[in-house]
Amino acid sequence: MELFPMMKSQNLRLASVRIDEGPTQTHIETALRVFDANLVGPKKYVTLYAKYADLMTLKAERDAESFLLEERTTTDMRNVRESFFHSH
């Protein structure tokens, strides 16, 4: 299979490389550094969005539904409102 037909006149060949060759080791080390540097982002996002996990599992919706089904007095509702605004 010709991958680069426009370069056919250059008579290019693929040669095998050994894993212990200097240039190969340099490229592996560079790739590992890039990989390690890019791990920070996903870990950071997992931590950042962990507090929203209940929304994705519908737990928050179930909790809200059960909360709304409970009977409460006006005083109870004021206490709920006060605790909500003081926590945010």
Secondary structure, 3 states (H helix, E strand, C coil): CCCCHHHHHHCCCCCCCCCCCHHHHHHHHHHHHHHHHHHHHHHHHHHHHHHHHHHHCCHHHHHHHHHHHCCCCHHHHHHHHHHHHHHC
